[in-house]
């Protein structure tokens, strides 16, 4: 009885191995059988002729029986139950993770700033990682900036990772290392919903802007607009500066100390959210605002770590350098309108 059960388990293990990611990377025969079927299915008759199952003298019926008993967490049968295939699709030459098997992770810092360390972390505490990807930025560069996508072999590990590793918005668990890492972890499917909402909102805003221009040309067909007498603003112009290029994990205090190496005192800084490289600062005067922008333009500086309060000056300006500019016009008005709303 025990020998029979061991044999059945061995048949199921061999079957699952044939369909595994690791095996399909080199087993071109098995891969060709999967690719040949529109649904990625392989008949039990064909499977029984593969070397490892043939060595066990496994009949098509035995393979089917053991698959039904042991392998339905990873494999599925077709309607007629004469073929079997993967539950998780196999993508040849895959360049992007499968949404339902993947998570988005944000807030990673050294030593978890590379594929090897990150996959080892999630392999240890969650489950086997089958795919890792750093999404490219707007310049199509894949430089690591504290976030990535991780795909698991087992779809259940998506919920497990969120439950154990996420610390965003007050989430907790019994996993101590998750408290130290303080990550934001969410299913990729949830991130996609946020992206879809953003795209929809962006579309609405574009339509609103188009309508404003249509209204303008309806009122001023020649495109000439004579502005009304300028209304005195209830704020000082030219003192707000947009800052980009800060380390995503640096604190507000660290950011202020770094910027004040210019010799210009920072009167106020908006909340510096961890995970973001941008913020706004306010200076005492428009002259100070211009001076601090000019300083970092002449002295290209990179903030190397989250706790770097001095920065490293570069010979030439690079993409990673601090970038400062004074807000003007509509952008400045919107800033002060938002500030007024926050004070209400």
N, C-alpha and C positions, 0 to 999 in steps of 0.2 A: 504493500500500500504506500509506504513511504517512498520507495523507489519510483512508483508510478507518479506520485505527486511531484517529486523532484524533476522527473522527465517533462511533465506538463509545464512546470514553471520554466524549465530550460527552453522549451519550444516557444513560450510566450516571450521570454527575454530575447531570444534570437529574432523573433518576429519584430519586436519593438526596435531592436538595434538596426535591423535592415531599413526601417523607416526614419531613423534618427538623423538629425542635422549632421552630426559628426560623420556618420557612415556615408551619407549621400554626397559629402564633399569629394569622396574618392571612388565610391561605388558607381561607376558610370552605367553598368548593366541595370542595377535597380533604379537609378535615376531615369533611364530611358523608358522603363516600364511605367513609371509614375507620369512622366511628361506625355507619354503616348495616349493616356486616357484623359478625356476632357475634365473629369472630376478628380483626377489624381489617384484613381483606384487601381489595384492590382488583384487579379483573380487568385483564389486559394490554390487552384491548379498550377498556375505559374509560380507561385511562391514555393510550392512543394518541390519544384525542380531546382531551386537555388541551392548552392553547395552546402551551406551550414544546416539547412533544414533537411536536405537530402541525406546528410551524414547522420541525422537523427532518425531517418526513415519515417519522417512525419508525413502522414497522409493529408490531403486537402481537408478532410473532415476533422482530423485531429487539430490542425492549425486553426480552423474556424472555432472549434469547441473551446480551445484554450484562449483564443482571442476574446471570445464572449465572456469567459470567466475571469480573465486577468488584465486585459489590455484596453478596456473601453474608456479609460481615463485619458488615453493618448490617441487611440485609433477608433475608427467608425466603419460600420458595414454599409454597403449600398442597400437599396430597397429589396432586392432579391436575395440578399445575404450570400452572394457568391463571390463578392469582391470586398476588399478592405483598403482603407487609406487613412491618411493622417487627419486628425481633427484640425490641427494647426497647419495652414497652407505652407508649402515649401516653395520659396521663390529662388529661382536660379539667378546667380549674380546679383543678389539683393543689395540695394543701396540705401534702403530706408526701412525702419522697423515697422512691424505689423501693429496697428493701432490697439487692438483688443488685448494684445499680449504685452503691452509696453507701458512704461511710466515716464513722466517728466520729473527730473530732479534739479532743484535749484538751491544755491547757497553752498556749494562744495568749495572747500579751501584745502591748502596743503595739509597733509600729504596726499589728500584725495583730489588730485588735480590732473590725473592721467588715466588712460583706459585701464591699465593693469591694476592700479590701486583701487579704482572705483568698482571694477567688476569683481575683484577679490572681496571687497567689502560686502557687496550684495550676494555673492555666492555663499559667503559664510553665514549671513544672518537671514537671508530670505530664500534663495534657491538659485538653481543654475541659470546664469545669464547667457543667452544665445546670441545676442547682438548688442552692440554699443555704438552710439553715434553722437558726435558733437555737431549741432546744426551750424551751417555757415552764416556769417554775418552779412550785412548789406554789401560788403566788398567781396563777398564769396570766399572769405577766409574762414578756416576752421580752427582758429585760435581758441583755446579753452578760456571761457569767461564765467566759470562757476556753475554752468548748467549743461545738461546733457539728456539724452534719451537712452533708456535701457529696456531691452526686450528679454522676456523670460521664456523658458521652454514650457512652463506650466502657467496657464492663464490665471489660476487661483493665486499665484504669487503676486499678481498686480495688487489685489486687495490686501494681501498680507503685507506688502511693502508699504502701502499707504498707512495701514493700521499701526505698524511697528515703527516706521522711520519718520513719518511726517510730524513736524513740530510747528507747522504754520497755524496761526490764528488760535493758539492755545491748545492744540492737540497734544495728547500724552499717551504713553504706553509704559510697559515695564522694562523696555530695552534701554539700558543706561547709556550706551554709546550714542543712541539717537538724541539724547539730551545734550551731549557734548557737541554733536555735529550741527544740531539746530537747522535741519533741512526743510525745504518745502517739497513735498512729494505728492504727485497727483496722477491719476490714470491719464494716458495720452488722449483717450476719448473725451475726458473732461476738458483738457486743454483745447482740443479741437472745437468744443462748444464755445469757449471763450473767444477763440479766433473767429468763428463764424459770426458771433455777436458783434465783434469789432468790425469785421468786413461789412456787415449789414449797416452798422452805425455810420461807418465811413461813407458808404453809398448814399445814405440819407443826407449826410452833411454835404457831399458833393452836389446832390440835387438841390439842396437849399441854396448853396452858393450860386449855382447856375440860375436859379430863379431870381436871386438878387441881381445878377447881371442882366437878366432879361428885363427885370423891372427898371433897372437903371437906363438901359438903352430905349426902353419905351418912353421914359420921361425925358431923356436927353438923347435924341436920335443922332446928333452929331458927335456924341461921346464927350462933350465938354461939360464940365461941372464947375460951377462957381460956388465955392464953399461959403457957408455962413460965417458970420463973425466968430472968431475963435473964442471958445468958452474957457475960462480959467480952470485949470485942472486943480483938483484937491490933493495933489501929490507932487513931489519934486521930480522932474524928469531927469533921465540919464544917470540914475544912481543904482539901478538894478542890473546885475550881471549874471548871465547864464554860464554855468561851469560844466564842462564835460571832460571825461578822461580820468575821473577819480577811480580808485580801486573800488569794485562793487561792494566789498565787505567793510570798507573803512567807516568809522563813526563820524558823527558831526564834529566832535571835538578835534579829532585827528585832521579832518578836512580843513577846518579853520586854521589850525596850526600850520599846515602845509601852505595854504594860500597866503598867510601872513609873513612867510619868508620873503615876500616881495617888498616888505617894509610898509605895506598899506594895512591899516587896521580895518577888520571886518566888523561893521556895525551890527549886522544881523544875517543869519543863514536860515533858510527854510529847512524843514525836516529832511535829513539825509537818510533815505530808505536804504537798508542793506539790500544788496542785489542789484542796485542801480548805480550807474557811473556818473549821474548828473544831479545837479541841484541849482538853486538860485542864491545869490548873496546880495546884500545891500551895503552900499558904501556911504560915507559921510557926505560926499559931494560928487558931482559929475566929473570933476577933475581927478578924484581918487579912483573912480570907476575906469576912466581912460588909462590912468597910470598902471593899474593892476593888470589890465588887458595887455598893455604894451610890454610890461615886464615879462609876462610868460610867453609873449610872442618873441621877444629878444632872447629869453632864457628858456629854451624848450626843456620841459621838465616831465619826468615820468615818476608816478607814485608806484614804487616797486611792490609794496606789501600793504595790507590793510592797516598796519600800525605805523607806516612811514610818514613822519611829520616834516621831513626835509626834502624828499624827492631826489632824483638823480638827474642832473642836467645832461642833456644830449648835445652832440656837436651839431646835429641838424634836426629839424622838426620831423617827427614820425607820427604814425596813426595813433600810437599809444600816449602821446604827450597831452598835457593839460591844454584844453582849448577854452578860452574865455571870450565873450562878446557882450557888449552893452545892449540891453533891450531898447527898442525904439518903436514909435508908431503904434500900430494896432496890437502888436505883440506885448508892448509895455502896458497898454490900456487893459488888455485881458488879464495880465498879471495882477494889476492893482484891483480890478474888479473881483477876481478870485480871492484876494486877500481880504477885501471888504466883506465878502460872503462868509469867510471863516470867522470874522469878528462878530457877526450878527448872532 
